[in-house]
Amino acid sequence: MKLANGHYNRPLGRYTWWAQQRRYIRYMLREVSSLFIGIFSIVLVCGLYRLSQGEAEFNSWRETLWNNGFVLSIIVLLFALYHSVSWFSVTPKAMPLTFSGKRIAPEIIIAAHWLLWLLSSVFVWLVFIYGGVQ
């Protein structure tokens, strides 16, 4: 479409603008991943509610989740991993840090995020393995 000033303005699809470039596709995947994680969070809150109703109700919820929600769990895990990896790579741009007036290198920020993720995962694993009810 030619504008009044003589410049050409390429029309974009109203609902498919994000499919034009690979970085937009990755961005939209990261945004869609939050929907799946939100749905799974609601499923887990329902599990907490069933747990408050007693062991039998919780076990029936767990069986239902295992039989019917296994695919959802795998999809959510994959989206959570993608979301984390993509967010860690974007963090230095979204949150530039300075120390003593100098910007911290993006590699250090990304490495710090990976290290904290690893340490928190190990902590949760240790609590799960050794901190459970005997």
C-alpha positions as CSV (number, residue, x, y, z in Angstrom):
1,M,0.0,0.0,0.0
2,K,1.4,3.4,-1.0
3,L,1.1,6.2,1.5
4,A,0.4,9.8,0.7
5,N,4.1,10.7,1.3
6,G,5.2,8.2,-1.3
7,H,6.5,5.5,1.1
8,Y,5.4,2.0,0.7
9,N,3.7,0.3,3.7
10,R,3.5,-3.5,3.4
11,P,0.2,-4.7,4.9
12,L,0.4,-7.3,7.6
13,G,-2.1,-10.0,8.4
14,R,-4.2,-9.0,11.4
15,Y,-3.8,-12.4,13.1
16,T,-0.6,-13.7,11.4
17,W,1.8,-10.8,11.8
18,W,3.9,-12.9,14.2
19,A,4.4,-15.7,11.7
20,Q,6.5,-13.4,9.5
21,Q,9.8,-13.7,11.4
22,R,11.4,-16.5,13.4
23,R,12.0,-14.2,16.5
24,Y,8.3,-13.3,16.6
25,I,7.4,-17.0,16.5
26,R,9.7,-17.7,19.4
27,Y,8.2,-14.7,21.3
28,M,4.7,-16.0,20.7
29,L,5.6,-19.5,21.8
30,R,7.0,-18.1,25.1
31,E,3.8,-16.1,25.6
32,V,1.6,-19.2,24.9
33,S,3.6,-21.2,27.3
34,S,2.3,-19.1,30.1
35,L,-1.2,-20.2,29.3
36,F,-0.3,-23.9,29.7
37,I,1.6,-23.2,32.9
38,G,-1.4,-21.3,34.2
39,I,-3.8,-24.1,33.4
40,F,-1.5,-26.6,35.1
41,S,-1.4,-24.3,38.2
42,I,-5.2,-24.4,38.4
43,V,-5.0,-28.2,38.2
44,L,-2.5,-28.3,41.1
45,V,-4.7,-26.0,43.1
46,C,-7.6,-28.4,42.5
47,G,-5.3,-31.1,43.8
48,L,-4.6,-29.1,47.0
49,Y,-8.4,-28.8,47.4
50,R,-8.9,-32.5,47.0
51,L,-6.1,-33.1,49.5
52,S,-8.0,-31.0,52.0
53,Q,-11.0,-33.3,51.6
54,G,-9.0,-36.4,52.6
55,E,-6.7,-39.1,51.3
56,A,-9.3,-41.0,49.3
57,E,-10.4,-37.8,47.3
58,F,-6.7,-36.9,46.8
59,N,-5.9,-40.4,45.5
60,S,-8.8,-40.2,43.1
61,W,-7.6,-36.8,41.8
62,R,-4.1,-38.2,41.4
63,E,-5.3,-41.3,39.5
64,T,-7.4,-39.0,37.2
65,L,-4.4,-36.8,36.6
66,W,-2.2,-39.8,35.9
67,N,-4.7,-41.4,33.5
68,N,-6.0,-38.3,31.7
69,G,-3.5,-35.5,32.4
70,F,-0.2,-37.2,31.6
71,V,0.0,-35.6,28.2
72,L,-0.9,-32.2,29.6
73,S,1.9,-32.7,32.2
74,I,4.5,-33.4,29.4
75,I,3.3,-30.4,27.4
76,V,3.5,-28.2,30.4
77,L,7.0,-29.5,31.3
78,L,8.3,-28.8,27.7
79,F,6.7,-25.3,27.7
80,A,8.2,-24.6,31.1
81,L,11.6,-25.6,30.0
82,Y,11.3,-23.5,26.8
83,H,10.0,-20.6,28.7
84,S,12.9,-20.8,31.2
85,V,15.6,-21.1,28.6
86,S,14.2,-18.3,26.4
87,W,13.7,-16.0,29.4
88,F,17.3,-16.6,30.7
89,S,18.6,-15.6,27.3
90,V,16.5,-12.4,27.2
91,T,17.1,-11.4,30.8
92,P,20.3,-9.3,30.2
93,K,18.3,-7.2,27.7
94,A,15.2,-6.9,30.0
95,M,17.2,-6.3,33.2
96,P,20.6,-4.8,32.5
97,L,22.6,-4.7,35.7
98,T,25.4,-2.4,36.6
99,F,28.1,-2.8,39.3
100,S,30.4,0.1,40.2
101,G,29.1,2.0,37.2
102,K,29.9,-0.7,34.7
103,R,27.4,-3.0,33.0
104,I,27.7,-6.6,33.9
105,A,28.4,-8.9,30.9
106,P,25.3,-10.7,29.6
107,E,27.0,-14.0,29.9
108,I,27.5,-13.5,33.6
109,I,23.8,-12.7,34.1
110,I,22.7,-15.7,32.1
111,A,25.2,-18.0,34.0
112,A,24.0,-16.7,37.4
113,H,20.4,-17.5,36.4
114,W,21.3,-21.0,35.4
115,L,23.3,-21.5,38.6
116,L,20.4,-20.3,40.8
117,W,18.0,-22.5,38.8
118,L,20.3,-25.5,39.3
119,L,20.8,-24.8,43.1
120,S,17.1,-24.3,43.7
121,S,16.3,-27.6,41.8
122,V,18.8,-29.5,43.9
123,F,17.4,-28.0,47.1
124,V,13.9,-29.0,46.2
125,W,15.1,-32.5,45.2
126,L,16.9,-32.9,48.5
127,V,13.9,-31.7,50.5
128,F,11.7,-34.1,48.5
129,I,14.1,-37.1,49.0
130,Y,15.3,-36.5,52.6
131,G,12.8,-34.1,54.1
132,G,9.7,-36.2,53.7
133,V,7.6,-37.8,56.4
134,Q,9.2,-40.9,57.7
